[in-house]
Amino acid sequence: MVAGRLLGLTYALRHDPEQPAETMFDPDELTLLHHLSSRPVDSLRQATLALAQLVGFAPPKKQPWTGGKVLATAMERFFFVKQGAAAVAKPLQD
């Protein structure tokens, strides 16, 4: 599942980075990315850069997009962030 999403995100980003982020991210994911990065995540480019910041990616001038390895690591970390946010939003019940 992660590989398919990674491939789709990479393709969509390179095809049209200014398309709305909602094409690849759920609204809850975009809200969480916005809170984590403190930046707008309206376009796919902005959302992907916010995602990559989770693993310390800073885009250099020569290579503005993340590579597959960085993006895969960021997606994995974001999965656990989403799990933590969901646990805080809905505490365990007896």
N, C-alpha and C positions, 0 to 999 in steps of 0.2 A: 504494500500500500504506500509506503514511504517513497519507494523508487518511482512509482507511477506519478505521485504528486510532485516529486522532485523534477521528473522529466517534463511534466506539464507546465510547471512553474518556470523552468528554465526556457522552454520554448516560447511561452507567452511573454516572458520578459524580453527576450531577444527580438520577438516579432513586433511588439508594440509596448514599450515600457510605460507609456503614458495612459494606457487603458485603465479603467477603474479597478481598484484593488478588489472590489467585490466579486470580480470574475474568478478569482482564485482563493479568496479568504472569506470565511464566515464573518458576519457583523461582530460577533463576540470576539473573534480572533483579532479583528481590526481594532476594537476598543482596547483590548489587552496590549497589542503592539503600540498603540498610541500612548498608553499609560507608561509602558516600559521605556519608550524612547523619548517621550516628551516632545515629539514632532508630529506634524500631520502625516497621515498615511492614506491619502486619497488616491494616489496612483499606484500602480503595481511596482514601479521603481522605488517609490518611497517606502512601501510596505516591505519590499524585499531587503532594502538597506536597513530598515529597522529590525528586521528579523536577523540579518547578518551581524548587527551590532551586539547581539546576545553572546556571540563568541569572539567579540573583539575585532571584527572586520572594520577597517577604515579604508574606503576606496582611494587608491592612488590615482594619479592623473593618467597613467598609461593603461591601467586595467580597471575601469570604473565598475565592472560587474563582478559579482562573486563567482567563484568556481564551484564545481559540483561538490567537492569535498567540504568546503566551508558551508555551503548551503545545506548539505545533508546533516552536518553537525548542528547547525543552527535549528533546523527543523526538529531534530531529536531533542535538543534542549527546550525548544518552545513547547513540545509535547508535555514535558514534565512541568513547565511553568503553567500550562493550561490545567493540568491535573491539580496542581496546588491551588490555583485560583478557584477551581470548581469546589475543592474541599473547603476553602474558606467561605465561599458563598453559600454552601449547603453543609453545615456541620453534621458530624455523625450523629445518628439517633440511637437511642437505647434499644 
